[in-house]
Amino acid sequence: MKSKHGILRGLNSVLSKSAKSTAPSFDGKFGRMFPTLPKAVHDRNELTKLATFMVAGPDVPPTPETESDDEENSGISAGYTYLGQFIDHDLTFDPASSLQKENDINALTDYRTPKFDLDNVYGRGPDDQPYLYDDDGIKFLLGKKIGGNPEDPNTHDLVRSTPIRGAHRAIIGDPRNDENQIVSQLQGMFLRFHNSIVDFKRGLGEVVQFSDVQKLVRWHYQWVVINDFLPTIIRKDVIEDIFPHLKKKTDIQKDKPKLTLFNTNNSEPFMPVEFSVAAYRFGHSMIRPVYRLNQHRSRFFIFPDLTGFDTVADDLAIDWKLFFDFGNKPNQNSSQRIQPAYKIDTSLVDPLGHLPSVIASNPSSLAARNLLRGLELELPSGQEVAKALKVPVISDKDLKVGKANVAGSKPGDEQNKSIADLGLSSINENAPLWFYILAEALHDFNSHKPIDDNNPVQLGQVGGRIVGEVFAWLLLKDSSSVIYAKDKDDKGKEIDWRPIKDFTKKGEFGIAELITQAQKA
């Protein structure tokens, strides 16, 4: 059965254990962060109507090499949208579920460990899935070479099936990491990063063990998540409150995360539905309608045309300098301009209102799917969560539906209206949590515009708190995570682990440095 994006197996039921109470071990389970809050009751037809307001009309943005787009999020590159998707696939998995299935409150399975352990990359390992690996059982197998990026002539597609008829599906740890061409090639970069560490260790004359390489890959990945991804998408004051080492400019092993929503001593890790069904779906608003994958100026892709699940064309190797900042920002009017993500707001681009059937159907609108899923899973309203977090509740007149652009609404534009103006009675002072989190980011923008590279539109106090604390909690509960990672100095003394120095740039290690190292393999 094809994996449908955006729905998580096991979400047909939700454990009602409090994150602060003693809970039995249920590794791979879902649960609630706010079990005592009342569920938000909405009229399904009104949710569907709200979804139509949240999808923008057809848009023909300027070509990336000519001028910027008012909906672009200065300071957040387009690649973070898909790094976020990659991380999501590491934490949650849904091979078979649908909005139509009846909720079963006694059976809930994630089919992913709630850890940042890259099981979407490693699968079950070389002993159980040897077809993912080279004959040595250490390196990953790679697919055919693909061109289009002369700076990385060793770009490879993923290894694929070879049926007589039909699509050539990727043979990887999680089939969803092949659902679009950007996340597919990001998956390939993680395979190559693993292989590059093997080559690096062998170059030092070391005897390489698979488990040692896997541990290093996971730690470098977690370092990127903590020190690059989260500070990029969460407001500075919120993320530094959760991760004090970012403010103090120390290492996370010295200054560990501070939690307010979880008791790390008495609870076992689970996947909160407030996170998976609402807060972490902020990335849907960051998707651009058009992408350029490499320097072929004539090759632009409307988002639906990036659908994967088949062999990558020979000239579509991604030039990652168009998706992430590698340190030398080009002229913003050149063909090498970094494509920004779209702003986090309550407007999704038009293609997401009509997803292709290979990704989702009935409803095909991603906004409708998210809103209805929140209803099915009985999530609390955004207002109730804000009260629980003791942060100011945004009034209905300030909860806007639309784009975070400086110009505001255009003549005849149905967007940029407040909840109070929509006439949706079941949503008044009772906003769906996913919508509220997006509207919160839009509200912050409206309060502080204009934005620049140092002030992008990010998750606010509700969205940022949920995402940041869930990430921190899962890392704290994993005794093998980078938070507890140790190394030894030249004298054999135990020290806090840091990324391999040869992989860093000016002492820093983020997704750009990970890709740079991966391209050496």
ZIQUI-V132008 format. One record per residue. N is the residue number from 1. RES is the residue in three letters. SS is DSSP state (@ for helix, = for strand, . for the rest). PSI is psi in degrees with one decimal (* if undefined). Layout:
# ZIQUI-V132008
[[N	RES	SS	PSI] [N	RES	SS	PSI]]
This chain:
# ZIQUI-V132008
[[1	MET	.	138.5] [2	LYS	.	140.6] [3	SER	.	127.4] [4	LYS	.	128.9] [5	HIS	.	142.5] [6	GLY	.	-5.0] [7	ILE	.	139.5] [8	LEU	.	125.3] [9	ARG	.	139.4] [10	GLY	.	-15.4] [11	LEU	.	4.3] [12	ASN	.	-7.0] [13	SER	.	158.0] [14	VAL	.	126.5] [15	LEU	.	140.8] [16	SER	.	27.2] [17	LYS	.	137.1] [18	SER	.	140.5] [19	ALA	.	-18.9] [20	LYS	.	-2.4] [21	SER	.	166.2] [22	THR	.	128.5] [23	ALA	.	148.1] [24	PRO	.	163.0] [25	SER	.	123.5] [26	PHE	.	62.7] [27	ASP	.	128.4] [28	GLY	.	15.9] [29	LYS	.	164.4] [30	PHE	=	157.5] [31	GLY	=	-169.2] [32	ARG	.	139.3] [33	MET	.	-32.1] [34	PHE	.	67.2] [35	PRO	.	-19.6] [36	THR	.	-8.6] [37	LEU	.	144.5] [38	PRO	.	147.1] [39	LYS	.	147.5] [40	ALA	.	121.0] [41	VAL	.	124.9] [42	HIS	.	155.4] [43	ASP	.	125.5] [44	ARG	@	-39.3] [45	ASN	@	-35.1] [46	GLU	@	-34.2] [47	LEU	@	-41.8] [48	THR	@	-38.7] [49	LYS	@	-43.1] [50	LEU	@	-39.8] [51	ALA	@	-38.8] [52	THR	@	-36.1] [53	PHE	@	-27.6] [54	MET	@	-8.2] [55	VAL	=	121.5] [56	ALA	.	161.3] [57	GLY	.	171.4] [58	PRO	.	137.4] [59	ASP	.	137.4] [60	VAL	.	88.8] [61	PRO	.	160.7] [62	PRO	.	152.0] [63	THR	.	141.7] [64	PRO	.	-23.5] [65	GLU	.	-1.1] [66	THR	.	-45.8] [67	GLU	.	162.5] [68	SER	.	165.3] [69	ASP	.	133.8] [70	ASP	.	-21.0] [71	GLU	.	-3.3] [72	GLU	=	146.4] [73	ASN	=	89.9] [74	SER	=	127.3] [75	GLY	=	-13.5] [76	ILE	=	110.4] [77	SER	=	155.1] [78	ALA	.	-26.9] [79	GLY	@	-24.8] [80	TYR	@	-24.7] [81	THR	@	-43.6] [82	TYR	@	-24.7] [83	LEU	@	-40.4] [84	GLY	@	-39.6] [85	GLN	@	-41.6] [86	PHE	@	-44.9] [87	ILE	@	-41.9] [88	ASP	@	-41.9] [89	HIS	@	-19.7] [90	ASP	@	-29.8] [91	LEU	@	-33.6] [92	THR	.	151.4] [93	PHE	.	139.4] [94	ASP	.	92.5] [95	PRO	.	-22.7] [96	ALA	.	108.1] [97	SER	.	167.9] [98	SER	.	162.2] [99	LEU	.	-23.4] [100	GLN	.	-15.6] [101	LYS	.	141.6] [102	GLU	.	136.6] [103	ASN	.	136.1] [104	ASP	.	105.5] [105	ILE	.	-3.1] [106	ASN	.	-3.6] [107	ALA	.	118.8] [108	LEU	.	119.7] [109	THR	.	135.2] [110	ASP	.	-31.1] [111	TYR	.	20.0] [112	ARG	.	143.6] [113	THR	.	139.0] [114	PRO	.	62.6] [115	LYS	.	156.1] [116	PHE	.	70.2] [117	ASP	.	4.8] [118	LEU	.	37.1] [119	ASP	@	-15.3] [120	ASN	@	-17.7] [121	VAL	@	-49.0] [122	TYR	@	-12.5] [123	GLY	.	-135.1] [124	ARG	.	11.5] [125	GLY	.	168.4] [126	PRO	.	-24.3] [127	ASP	.	-37.6] [128	ASP	.	-28.4] [129	GLN	.	65.2] [130	PRO	@	-20.4] [131	TYR	@	-9.0] [132	LEU	@	-11.7] [133	TYR	=	161.0] [134	ASP	.	171.8] [135	ASP	.	-24.3] [136	ASP	.	-9.4] [137	GLY	.	14.9] [138	ILE	.	-49.5] [139	LYS	.	154.1] [140	PHE	=	147.0] [141	LEU	.	144.6] [142	LEU	.	157.0] [143	GLY	.	-158.3] [144	LYS	.	153.6] [145	LYS	=	144.8] [146	ILE	.	144.4] [147	GLY	.	-174.4] [148	GLY	.	-18.1] [149	ASN	.	93.5] [150	PRO	@	-20.3] [151	GLU	@	-11.5] [152	ASP	@	74.6] [153	PRO	.	-8.7] [154	ASN	.	18.5] [155	THR	.	133.8] [156	HIS	=	146.2] [157	ASP	.	170.3] [158	LEU	.	155.9] [159	VAL	.	136.0] [160	ARG	=	157.0] [161	SER	.	159.8] [162	THR	.	66.5] [163	PRO	.	156.5] [164	ILE	.	-40.2] [165	ARG	.	155.0] [166	GLY	.	-177.4] [167	ALA	.	151.7] [168	HIS	.	95.9] [169	ARG	.	145.1] [170	ALA	=	140.5] [171	ILE	.	90.5] [172	ILE	.	174.8] [173	GLY	.	-26.7] [174	ASP	.	115.4] [175	PRO	@	-23.6] [176	ARG	@	-22.3] [177	ASN	@	13.1] [178	ASP	@	10.3] [179	GLU	.	-20.7] [180	ASN	=	160.8] [181	GLN	@	-22.5] [182	ILE	@	-51.3] [183	VAL	@	-29.6] [184	SER	@	-46.6] [185	GLN	@	-25.7] [186	LEU	@	-39.2] [187	GLN	@	-44.2] [188	GLY	@	-34.6] [189	MET	@	-37.1] [190	PHE	@	-34.5] [191	LEU	@	-43.2] [192	ARG	@	-33.4] [193	PHE	@	-43.5] [194	HIS	@	-49.6] [195	ASN	@	-34.5] [196	SER	@	-33.8] [197	ILE	@	-37.0] [198	VAL	@	-48.5] [199	ASP	@	-40.8] [200	PHE	@	-46.3] [201	LYS	@	-41.5] [202	ARG	@	-33.7] [203	GLY	@	-23.1] [204	LEU	.	1.1] [205	GLY	.	14.9] [206	GLU	.	149.8] [207	VAL	.	121.1] [208	VAL	.	130.5] [209	GLN	.	139.9] [210	PHE	@	-45.0] [211	SER	@	-34.4] [212	ASP	@	-41.5] [213	VAL	@	-44.6] [214	GLN	@	-41.7] [215	LYS	@	-44.1] [216	LEU	@	-40.5] [217	VAL	@	-44.7] [218	ARG	@	-42.7] [219	TRP	@	-42.7] [220	HIS	@	-41.6] [221	TYR	@	-46.8] [222	GLN	@	-35.9] [223	TRP	@	-41.8] [224	VAL	@	-44.6] [225	VAL	@	-46.3] [226	ILE	@	-45.0] [227	ASN	@	-9.5] [228	ASP	@	-60.0] [229	PHE	@	-54.4] [230	LEU	@	-45.8] [231	PRO	@	-21.4] [232	THR	@	-36.1] [233	ILE	@	-8.1] [234	ILE	=	139.4] [235	ARG	.	141.4] [236	LYS	@	-46.3] [237	ASP	@	-33.4] [238	VAL	@	-48.0] [239	ILE	@	-35.1] [240	GLU	@	-23.3] [241	ASP	@	-36.1] [242	ILE	@	-42.0] [243	PHE	.	83.3] [244	PRO	@	-22.2] [245	HIS	@	-24.8] [246	LEU	@	-36.6] [247	LYS	@	-40.2] [248	LYS	@	-11.8] [249	LYS	.	43.8] [250	THR	.	-170.2] [251	ASP	.	152.8] [252	ILE	.	-24.9] [253	GLN	.	-28.4] [254	LYS	.	-46.9] [255	ASP	.	91.5] [256	LYS	.	161.3] [257	PRO	.	151.0] [258	LYS	.	123.4] [259	LEU	.	145.7] [260	THR	.	-17.7] [261	LEU	.	-10.2] [262	PHE	.	146.8] [263	ASN	.	106.3] [264	THR	.	-15.9] [265	ASN	.	-33.5] [266	ASN	.	-0.5] [267	SER	.	143.9] [268	GLU	.	150.9] [269	PRO	.	139.9] [270	PHE	.	173.2] [271	MET	=	109.5] [272	PRO	=	134.2] [273	VAL	@	-27.7] [274	GLU	@	-29.5] [275	PHE	@	-54.9] [276	SER	@	-31.4] [277	VAL	@	-19.7] [278	ALA	@	-73.3] [279	ALA	@	-42.8] [280	TYR	@	-0.6] [281	ARG	@	15.0] [282	PHE	@	-29.0] [283	GLY	@	-19.6] [284	HIS	@	-30.8] [285	SER	@	-10.9] [286	MET	@	-8.7] [287	ILE	.	132.1] [288	ARG	.	155.7] [289	PRO	.	-23.2] [290	VAL	=	139.5] [291	TYR	=	149.9] [292	ARG	=	127.0] [293	LEU	.	-32.5] [294	ASN	.	-164.1] [295	GLN	.	2.5] [296	HIS	.	103.0] [297	ARG	.	-27.2] [298	SER	.	-2.8] [299	ARG	.	90.7] [300	PHE	=	147.7] [301	PHE	=	119.0] [302	ILE	=	141.2] [303	PHE	@	-47.4] [304	PRO	@	-24.2] [305	ASP	@	-7.6] [306	LEU	@	3.3] [307	THR	=	136.1] [308	GLY	.	-128.2] [309	PHE	.	25.6] [310	ASP	.	171.5] [311	THR	.	137.3] [312	VAL	.	136.5] [313	ALA	.	152.4] [314	ASP	.	-20.2] [315	ASP	.	21.7] [316	LEU	.	28.5] [317	ALA	.	129.6] [318	ILE	.	133.6] [319	ASP	.	102.7] [320	TRP	@	-13.7] [321	LYS	@	-13.3] [322	LEU	@	-6.6] [323	PHE	.	-22.6] [324	PHE	.	158.7] [325	ASP	.	114.4] [326	PHE	.	12.2] [327	GLY	.	-26.2] [328	ASN	.	86.1] [329	LYS	.	127.2] [330	PRO	.	169.7] [331	ASN	.	128.9] [332	GLN	.	-5.3] [333	ASN	.	13.0] [334	SER	.	170.6] [335	SER	.	-10.0] [336	GLN	.	15.4] [337	ARG	.	133.8] [338	ILE	.	126.7] [339	GLN	.	118.8] [340	PRO	=	156.0] [341	ALA	=	164.1] [342	TYR	=	159.2] [343	LYS	.	150.1] [344	ILE	.	110.0] [345	ASP	.	-170.1] [346	THR	.	26.0] [347	SER	.	123.8] [348	LEU	=	145.8] [349	VAL	.	155.0] [350	ASP	@	-41.7] [351	PRO	@	-25.5] [352	LEU	@	-7.9] [353	GLY	@	-7.5] [354	HIS	.	67.2] [355	LEU	.	143.5] [356	PRO	.	150.4] [357	SER	.	-24.6] [358	VAL	.	-21.2] [359	ILE	.	-47.4] [360	ALA	.	156.4] [361	SER	.	155.8] [362	ASN	.	74.9] [363	PRO	.	156.0] [364	SER	.	-9.8] [365	SER	.	123.5] [366	LEU	@	-36.7] [367	ALA	@	-44.8] [368	ALA	@	-40.1] [369	ARG	@	-44.1] [370	ASN	@	-44.1] [371	LEU	@	-43.9] [372	LEU	@	-33.6] [373	ARG	@	-38.2] [374	GLY	@	-36.8] [375	LEU	@	-46.4] [376	GLU	@	-36.2] [377	LEU	.	6.6] [378	GLU	.	46.6] [379	LEU	.	150.8] [380	PRO	.	165.6] [381	SER	=	162.4] [382	GLY	@	-37.2] [383	GLN	@	-41.8] [384	GLU	@	-39.0] [385	VAL	@	-40.6] [386	ALA	@	-42.6] [387	LYS	@	-41.8] [388	ALA	@	-31.7] [389	LEU	.	-4.9] [390	LYS	.	41.6] [391	VAL	.	155.7] [392	PRO	.	135.3] [393	VAL	.	130.9] [394	ILE	.	130.7] [395	SER	.	158.3] [396	ASP	@	-35.0] [397	LYS	@	-18.8] [398	ASP	@	0.7] [399	LEU	.	99.5] [400	LYS	=	149.8] [401	VAL	=	111.0] [402	GLY	.	-161.7] [403	LYS	.	142.9] [404	ALA	.	72.8] [405	ASN	.	153.2] [406	VAL	.	-36.7] [407	ALA	.	-20.1] [408	GLY	.	-156.3] [409	SER	.	153.2] [410	LYS	.	158.1] [411	PRO	.	128.2] [412	GLY	.	-0.7] [413	ASP	.	127.7] [414	GLU	.	-11.0] [415	GLN	.	-173.5] [416	ASN	.	33.3] [417	LYS	=	156.2] [418	SER	=	160.6] [419	ILE	@	-36.7] [420	ALA	@	-23.8] [421	ASP	@	-4.4] [422	LEU	.	-16.4] [423	GLY	.	30.0] [424	LEU	.	91.6] [425	SER	@	-35.5] [426	SER	@	-9.1] [427	ILE	@	-13.9] [428	ASN	.	124.0] [429	GLU	.	28.7] [430	ASN	.	48.6] [431	ALA	.	138.0] [432	PRO	=	140.8] [433	LEU	@	-44.1] [434	TRP	@	-47.0] [435	PHE	@	-44.1] [436	TYR	@	-41.2] [437	ILE	@	-40.4] [438	LEU	@	-42.5] [439	ALA	@	-31.2] [440	GLU	@	-44.2] [441	ALA	@	-40.9] [442	LEU	@	-40.0] [443	HIS	@	-41.8] [444	ASP	@	-40.4] [445	PHE	@	-48.0] [446	ASN	@	-24.6] [447	SER	@	-20.1] [448	HIS	@	9.6] [449	LYS	.	157.4] [450	PRO	.	165.9] [451	ILE	.	163.8] [452	ASP	.	-172.3] [453	ASP	.	-26.1] [454	ASN	.	-0.8] [455	ASN	.	62.4] [456	PRO	.	169.6] [457	VAL	.	117.7] [458	GLN	.	172.0] [459	LEU	=	141.0] [460	GLY	.	-150.7] [461	GLN	@	-33.7] [462	VAL	@	-57.2] [463	GLY	@	-44.0] [464	GLY	@	-36.7] [465	ARG	@	-44.7] [466	ILE	@	-52.1] [467	VAL	@	-48.5] [468	GLY	@	-42.9] [469	GLU	@	-35.0] [470	VAL	@	-46.1] [471	PHE	@	-47.7] [472	ALA	@	-42.2] [473	TRP	@	-46.1] [474	LEU	@	-36.7] [475	LEU	@	-41.2] [476	LEU	@	-33.9] [477	LYS	.	-7.6] [478	ASP	.	104.9] [479	SER	.	-13.5] [480	SER	.	6.5] [481	SER	.	171.7] [482	VAL	@	-21.4] [483	ILE	@	-30.0] [484	TYR	@	9.9] [485	ALA	.	136.2] [486	LYS	=	154.2] [487	ASP	=	-177.8] [488	LYS	=	139.2] [489	ASP	.	-174.4] [490	ASP	.	-21.6] [491	LYS	.	6.3] [492	GLY	.	7.7] [493	LYS	.	137.9] [494	GLU	=	131.5] [495	ILE	=	164.1] [496	ASP	=	138.7] [497	TRP	.	144.8] [498	ARG	.	159.3] [499	PRO	.	150.4] [500	ILE	.	127.4] [501	LYS	@	-38.1] [502	ASP	@	-16.8] [503	PHE	@	-10.6] [504	THR	.	165.4] [505	LYS	=	115.0] [506	LYS	.	38.1] [507	GLY	.	0.4] [508	GLU	=	150.8] [509	PHE	.	116.2] [510	GLY	.	-164.0] [511	ILE	@	-34.1] [512	ALA	@	-41.2] [513	GLU	@	-36.0] [514	LEU	@	-44.5] [515	ILE	@	-41.3] [516	THR	@	-43.8] [517	GLN	@	-40.5] [518	ALA	@	-34.8] [519	GLN	.	-5.9] [520	LYS	.	-11.1] [521	ALA	.	*]]
